[in-house]
Amino acid sequence: MKPVERGFSTPPEVIRYFSDKGLQPAFSWLDVWGQEHAYAFTVAKAVDAELLGLFKSSIQKAIESGQGFETWRQGLLPELQKLGWLGPRRVDDPTGKWDSKLVDFSRPRRLETIFWSNVRSARAAGQWERIQRTKKGLPYLLYVRTSSAEPRPQHLVWAGFILPVDHAFWSTHFPPNGWHCKCAVRQITRYEYEQLKGKEGYSLDPPTIETTPFVNRRTGEVMHVPVGIDPGWGTNPGLSRARTLVDNVAKQLDAAGETAARARIAELIDSPAPQILLGLEGERIDLPIAVAGRLAEQWKAKSTLVTVSNETMRRKIAKHAAVDAAAFGLAQEIIDDGVVVDEGKLPNRRTILSEKDGAWWKLVLSRSANGFMRIATLFRTNAAEAERVIKKHGE
């Protein structure tokens, strides 16, 4: 008889968030800031690459297997000893800005901070991806009181706030909101929202967000951080990951070559990033969506990259019933296989018509004044209209 399996497996989006991080040695926690943590794994004073790699691989294993802190710590200590990092050891600042420090990576309090800050951030990023997938049926988030024995007064103030999933408040106040913060959110239905509305202890009005200046002692930069949130923690890990992914892909594409660029764009489209960034109302994000070498050459464009803004995607999804976020993933195939026509409406626009799985699609590309290509619109059309446009305007 097969034994009964107990417990829960770690959601793949939690594992993906952490495993995708690269190593970033740093002498101070101030060296890697805010949204950088979405793609950079760092441990303060772990400037040795082998040591930093040990921390990352061991925490990744803990996340994948659901290990708790004490199990992880007991497994890590012998490995620290093998590397010569068990007990106090002096570490030099590679930048030369600060004096060397005596560091003990085996101290329970230090290890607890390293473990839980990474595990809770990974869980938060995974939760944000799931929230975005289910927000149609669960459109609100409730800030839940911390489970800490010594709660922070400001965090208690936020407990009971109920706001839409895509409210700007969650871009800075999605927990954890500091070192050792145990606050949480719960996703709720519209029905539960109506039930809680007006009850004592709950608020539907967004709180006033006040900020306070914070000087990064490593760089001298003055930043304004939300009151009640530890410096460096005023981000949403899942949202930061989506933004950083888009930024990194866009920067790498032109230098990568077309084959590599296509692969990276495909990975981006298959990730939760497009769906997450769709929810950023009031903030424009341009997503790399395709490459178009032929048109770039004809138009003398500055790049072969084709982008689409989250604003355009939102408008077209709202306007056309057959268009969703996945439809924009067809852009590369439409550009590759479609018929390009100049409808003559604007000099810097080209229409591309293509049949995919029995349906005709119309994609319009525009060339901006500074020479970059963007998707202006995408929607389903019918065969008769597609043939008419091709016959009238095709070469």
C-alpha positions in Angstrom: 0.0 0.0 0.0 1.4 3.4 -1.0 2.2 5.6 2.0 0.1 8.8 2.4 2.1 11.9 1.5 1.8 14.7 4.0 2.4 18.4 3.7 2.4 20.7 0.8 4.9 21.1 -2.1 6.4 24.5 -2.6 4.6 26.4 -5.4 6.8 26.5 -8.6 6.6 30.3 -8.8 8.3 30.6 -5.4 11.1 28.3 -6.5 11.4 30.1 -9.8 11.7 33.5 -8.2 14.6 32.4 -6.0 16.4 30.1 -8.5 16.5 32.9 -11.1 18.6 35.1 -8.9 22.2 35.7 -9.7 25.0 36.1 -7.1 25.9 39.6 -6.1 28.7 39.7 -3.5 28.3 42.8 -1.2 30.1 44.1 1.9 27.0 45.9 3.1 23.2 45.4 2.8 23.2 49.0 1.4 25.1 47.8 -1.7 22.1 46.0 -3.1 19.0 48.0 -2.8 15.2 47.6 -3.2 14.2 46.2 -6.5 17.7 44.9 -7.2 16.9 42.0 -4.8 14.4 40.7 -7.4 17.4 39.4 -9.4 20.4 39.6 -7.1 21.1 37.2 -4.2 23.3 38.8 -1.6 24.4 38.3 2.0 26.0 41.3 3.7 29.8 40.7 4.2 29.7 37.5 2.0 32.1 38.9 -0.6 33.6 35.4 -1.2 31.8 33.9 -4.2 32.1 30.3 -2.9 30.6 31.3 0.4 27.8 33.3 -1.2 27.1 30.3 -3.6 26.8 28.0 -0.6 24.2 30.3 1.0 22.1 30.5 -2.2 22.2 26.8 -3.0 21.4 25.7 0.5 18.5 28.2 0.8 17.2 27.1 -2.6 17.2 23.5 -1.4 15.4 24.5 1.7 12.7 26.3 -0.3 12.3 23.4 -2.7 12.0 20.8 0.0 10.1 23.0 2.5 12.8 22.9 5.2 12.5 25.0 8.3 15.2 27.3 9.7 16.7 24.9 12.2 17.0 22.0 9.7 18.6 24.3 7.2 21.0 25.7 9.8 22.1 22.2 11.0 22.9 21.3 7.4 24.7 24.5 6.7 27.1 24.5 9.6 29.3 21.6 8.5 29.5 23.2 5.0 30.6 26.5 6.5 33.3 24.6 8.4 34.6 23.0 5.2 34.9 26.4 3.6 36.7 27.8 6.7 33.8 30.2 7.6 32.6 28.6 10.9 33.3 31.2 13.6 34.6 34.7 13.5 36.7 35.8 10.5 37.8 39.2 9.3 36.3 40.4 6.0 37.7 43.3 3.9 35.6 45.8 2.0 36.4 45.2 -1.7 35.6 48.9 -2.4 37.9 50.2 0.3 35.2 52.5 1.6 35.0 51.0 5.0 37.3 49.3 7.4 37.4 45.5 7.5 34.9 43.8 9.9 35.0 40.7 12.1 32.1 38.5 11.0 30.7 35.3 12.3 28.4 33.7 9.7 27.5 30.8 12.1 25.8 33.0 14.7 22.1 31.8 15.0 20.7 35.4 14.9 22.6 36.2 11.7 21.6 33.0 10.0 18.0 33.5 11.0 18.0 36.9 9.3 19.6 35.5 6.2 17.2 32.6 6.0 13.9 34.2 6.7 14.5 37.4 4.7 15.1 35.3 1.6 12.4 32.7 2.2 9.7 35.3 3.0 10.6 37.4 0.0 10.4 34.3 -2.3 7.0 33.4 -0.8 5.8 36.9 -1.3 6.8 36.9 -5.0 5.1 33.6 -5.6 2.0 34.8 -3.8 1.9 37.9 -6.0 2.0 35.8 -9.1 -0.9 33.7 -7.9 -2.8 36.8 -6.9 -2.5 38.1 -10.4 -3.7 34.9 -11.9 -6.8 34.8 -9.7 -7.7 38.5 -9.3 -10.8 38.3 -11.5 -12.5 36.1 -8.9 -10.6 37.4 -5.9 -10.2 41.1 -6.6 -9.3 42.5 -3.2 -6.4 42.1 -0.7 -6.8 42.3 3.1 -3.8 43.3 5.1 -3.6 40.8 8.0 -2.2 41.5 11.4 1.3 40.3 12.0 1.9 37.1 13.9 4.9 38.5 15.7 5.0 38.5 19.5 6.3 42.1 19.4 4.4 43.7 16.5 5.5 47.1 15.1 2.9 49.8 15.8 2.8 51.1 12.3 2.2 47.6 10.8 -0.7 47.2 13.2 -2.2 50.4 11.8 -2.3 48.8 8.3 -4.0 45.6 9.6 -7.6 45.6 8.3 -7.1 47.7 5.2 -8.9 46.2 2.2 -7.9 47.5 -1.2 -8.1 46.3 -4.9 -5.3 43.9 -5.9 -3.8 46.5 -8.3 -3.9 49.5 -6.0 -0.7 51.4 -5.8 -0.5 50.7 -2.0 0.6 47.2 -2.7 3.6 48.2 -4.8 5.3 49.4 -1.6 3.4 47.8 1.3 3.0 44.2 0.2 4.5 42.2 3.1 7.1 41.5 4.3 7.7 45.2 5.1 11.0 44.9 7.0 13.5 42.6 8.6 11.7 39.8 10.5 8.3 41.2 9.4 5.6 38.5 9.7 2.7 40.5 8.3 0.6 38.9 5.5 -2.3 39.6 3.1 -5.3 37.6 2.3 -7.0 37.6 -1.1 -10.8 37.9 -0.8 -13.9 37.9 -3.1 -16.2 40.8 -3.8 -18.8 39.1 -1.6 -16.5 39.0 1.4 -15.5 42.6 0.7 -19.1 43.7 0.9 -19.6 41.7 4.1 -16.6 43.3 5.8 -17.4 46.8 4.5 -18.4 49.0 7.4 -17.4 46.5 10.1 -15.2 47.7 13.0 -11.5 47.1 12.4 -11.7 47.2 8.6 -11.1 50.2 6.3 -11.7 50.5 2.5 -9.9 53.9 2.2 -6.3 53.8 1.3 -4.0 55.0 4.1 -2.0 58.1 3.7 1.6 57.1 2.8 4.1 59.4 4.4 7.8 59.1 3.6 11.0 60.0 5.5 14.5 60.7 4.1 17.1 58.0 4.4 20.7 58.5 3.5 22.5 55.5 2.0 25.8 55.6 3.9 27.5 53.6 1.1 26.6 55.9 -1.8 25.5 59.2 -0.1 22.2 59.0 -2.0 19.2 60.4 -0.2 16.1 58.2 -0.6 12.5 58.7 0.6 11.2 55.5 2.3 7.6 54.9 3.5 7.2 55.5 7.2 6.9 52.2 9.0 8.8 50.2 6.4 12.5 49.3 6.9 14.8 51.0 4.4 15.2 48.7 1.3 12.0 46.8 2.0 9.5 49.2 0.3 9.0 47.0 -2.7 6.7 44.2 -3.9 9.0 41.3 -4.7 6.7 39.8 -7.4 6.2 43.2 -9.0 9.9 44.1 -8.8 10.8 40.8 -10.4 8.5 41.5 -13.4 9.8 45.0 -13.8 13.4 43.9 -13.6 12.9 41.0 -16.0 11.5 43.4 -18.6 14.3 45.9 -18.1 17.0 43.2 -18.2 15.6 41.6 -21.4 15.3 44.9 -23.2 18.9 45.9 -22.4 20.3 42.5 -23.5 18.4 42.0 -26.7 20.2 44.2 -29.2 23.6 42.8 -28.2 22.4 39.2 -28.0 21.7 38.6 -31.7 18.4 37.7 -33.2 18.3 34.0 -32.3 19.2 34.7 -28.7 16.8 37.6 -28.6 13.9 35.5 -29.8 14.6 32.9 -27.1 14.7 35.5 -24.4 11.5 37.2 -25.5 9.8 33.8 -25.6 10.8 33.2 -22.0 9.5 36.6 -21.0 6.2 36.1 -22.7 5.8 32.7 -21.0 6.6 34.2 -17.6 3.9 35.8 -15.4 5.5 39.3 -16.1 3.1 40.4 -18.8 0.0 39.6 -16.7 1.6 41.3 -13.6 2.5 44.4 -15.5 -0.9 44.7 -17.1 -2.2 45.6 -13.6 0.1 48.6 -13.3 -2.4 51.4 -14.1 -0.8 54.8 -14.2 2.7 53.4 -14.9 3.8 52.7 -18.5 6.0 49.7 -19.1 7.2 48.7 -22.5 7.5 45.0 -22.9 9.8 43.4 -25.5 7.4 41.3 -27.6 9.2 40.5 -30.9 12.1 41.2 -33.3 11.5 42.5 -36.9 14.7 42.7 -38.8 13.1 43.1 -42.2 11.0 46.1 -41.2 13.8 47.6 -39.1 16.0 47.7 -42.2 13.2 49.2 -44.4 12.3 51.8 -41.8 15.9 52.5 -40.8 14.8 51.8 -37.2 17.4 52.1 -34.4 16.6 48.6 -33.2 15.1 45.4 -34.5 13.2 45.1 -31.2 9.4 45.5 -31.2 7.8 46.5 -27.9 4.2 46.9 -26.7 3.2 49.0 -23.7 1.1 47.7 -20.9 -1.3 50.6 -21.6 -1.8 49.5 -25.2 -2.4 45.9 -24.1 -5.0 47.0 -21.6 -6.9 49.1 -24.1 -6.9 46.4 -26.8 -8.0 43.7 -24.3 -10.8 45.9 -23.1 -11.9 46.7 -26.6 -11.6 43.3 -28.4 -13.3 40.2 -26.9 -10.9 37.8 -28.7 -7.7 39.6 -27.4 -6.1 38.7 -24.1 -2.5 38.8 -22.8 -1.7 35.5 -24.5 -2.7 36.9 -27.9 0.2 39.3 -27.8 2.4 36.3 -27.6 1.5 35.6 -31.2 3.2 38.9 -32.3 6.4 37.2 -33.4 4.7 34.6 -35.6 2.4 37.2 -37.1 5.4 39.4 -38.0 7.4 36.4 -39.4 4.6 34.8 -41.4 2.2 37.7 -42.2 1.7 39.9 -45.2 3.0 43.4 -44.7 0.9 46.2 -46.3 1.0 50.0 -46.2 -2.5 51.2 -45.8 -1.3 54.7 -46.4 -3.0 56.2 -43.3 0.2 57.2 -41.7 3.8 57.2 -43.1 5.2 55.4 -40.1 2.7 52.6 -39.8 2.6 49.2 -41.3 -0.2 46.6 -41.2 0.6 42.9 -40.9 -2.1 40.3 -41.6 -1.7 36.7 -40.8 -3.8 33.6 -40.4 -3.2 31.5 -37.3 -5.2 28.3 -36.5 -8.1 29.3 -38.7 -8.3 32.9 -37.5 -7.0 36.1 -39.1 -5.1 38.6 -37.1 -4.3 42.3 -37.8 -1.3 43.8 -36.2 -0.3 47.4 -36.8 3.3 48.5 -36.1 4.3 52.1 -35.7 7.7 53.7 -35.8 8.3 56.4 -33.2 9.8 59.7 -33.9 13.1 58.5 -32.3 13.2 55.4 -34.5 11.8 52.5 -32.4 9.1 50.0 -33.3 6.0 49.5 -31.3 2.7 47.6 -31.6 -0.1 50.2 -32.1 -2.9 47.6 -32.2 -3.7 43.9 -32.4 -7.1 42.3 -33.0 -8.9 39.5 -34.8 -10.4 40.2 -38.2 -12.2 38.1 -40.7 -10.9 36.4 -43.9 -12.9 38.6 -46.3 -11.6 41.8 -44.7 -8.0 40.5 -44.6 -8.1 39.6 -48.3 -9.6 42.9 -49.2 -6.8 44.8 -47.4 -4.1 42.6 -48.9 -5.6 43.0 -52.4 -6.0 46.7 -52.2 -2.7 47.7 -50.5 -0.4 44.7 -51.0 2.6 44.9 -53.2 
